[in-house]
Amino acid sequence: MVTCGLNIIQQAKSVNDMSSVKLTIRLPFNGDTALGPGKVDLLEAIDQTGSISAAAKSMHMSYKRAWDLVNVMNTSFKQPLVTTATGGKHGGGAQVSDFGCEVIRTYRTMEQQALTAIEATVTQLTRELNQE
């Protein structure tokens, strides 16, 4: 059910030499966080599963929590990041919109750019750690 084609992004993320460095980027909006690492992870899980419920389970999160996060993202941006279909005889479902896919790609690119920007400084600082 992967529609965003994000497998390449996930692979690039895991091949980073600075994988132990943690850098968190959050996009604040109206007193909340419109986008951050957990929300992007949730979008990727929705993209993979086609369901908010299944995505929540895969992340060990309640459905209500996942739905609340999706609602914050959808209301923060000019276009929805996730669209839903009402359940029923054939079940419901959720899909990351084309705009949502672009937001994921942009966020992951931003993470890589930030890590690249600090790489030399992190290397320099790491040399000063006590290696005993």
SVG drawing of the C-alpha trace seen along z (x, -y; Angstrom):
<svg xmlns="http://www.w3.org/2000/svg" viewBox="-22 -31 64 36">
<polyline fill="none" stroke="black" stroke-width="0.4" points="0.0,0.0 3.0,-2.3 2.1,-5.3 4.6,-7.9 7.6,-6.0 9.5,-6.6 11.6,-3.5 14.5,-5.3 14.3,-8.0 14.2,-5.4 17.3,-3.8 19.2,-7.1 18.2,-7.9 19.8,-4.6 23.1,-4.9 24.1,-8.1 27.6,-8.1 26.2,-10.3 23.3,-7.9 24.1,-8.2 23.6,-12.0 20.1,-13.0 18.7,-16.2 15.1,-17.1 13.3,-19.5 9.8,-20.7 7.7,-23.2 5.6,-25.2 2.3,-26.7 -0.4,-28.4 0.9,-27.1 1.2,-23.5 3.7,-21.5 2.4,-21.3 5.2,-18.8 7.9,-17.0 9.7,-13.6 6.9,-11.6 4.2,-13.1 6.4,-12.3 6.9,-8.8 3.1,-8.5 2.5,-9.8 5.0,-7.2 3.2,-4.5 -0.2,-5.6 1.3,-5.5 2.6,-2.0 -0.6,-0.6 -3.4,-2.6 -5.0,-3.0 -4.7,-5.3 -5.6,-2.4 -3.0,-0.1 -0.4,-2.9 -1.1,-3.6 -0.8,0.1 2.5,0.3 3.8,-2.6 2.3,-1.3 0.1,-4.4 -3.7,-4.6 -6.0,-5.2 -7.2,-8.4 -3.7,-9.8 -2.9,-9.0 -6.2,-10.6 -5.4,-13.7 -2.0,-14.0 -3.4,-13.7 -6.0,-16.3 -3.3,-18.8 -1.4,-18.2 -4.5,-18.5 -5.6,-21.7 -2.1,-23.3 -1.4,-23.1 -3.3,-24.7 -4.1,-21.3 -4.7,-18.0 -1.8,-15.7 -4.1,-12.6 -7.4,-11.9 -9.8,-9.3 -12.7,-7.2 -15.5,-6.3 -15.7,-2.7 -18.6,-0.5 -19.1,2.7 -15.8,2.4 -14.0,0.8 -12.6,-2.7 -9.0,-3.7 -6.6,-6.6 -4.2,-7.8 -1.4,-10.2 -2.3,-12.9 0.1,-13.9 0.7,-17.1 1.4,-14.9 3.9,-12.9 5.7,-16.1 5.7,-17.3 7.3,-14.0 10.0,-14.3 10.7,-17.9 11.0,-17.1 13.4,-14.2 15.4,-16.4 15.5,-19.1 16.8,-16.5 19.6,-15.4 20.6,-19.0 20.7,-19.9 22.9,-16.8 25.2,-17.6 25.5,-21.2 26.7,-20.1 28.8,-17.1 32.2,-18.8 31.5,-20.4 30.2,-17.1 33.3,-15.3 35.5,-18.0 33.5,-17.8 33.6,-14.0 37.4,-14.1 37.3,-15.8 35.3,-13.1 37.0,-11.1 37.9,-7.8 39.2,-6.0"/>
</svg>
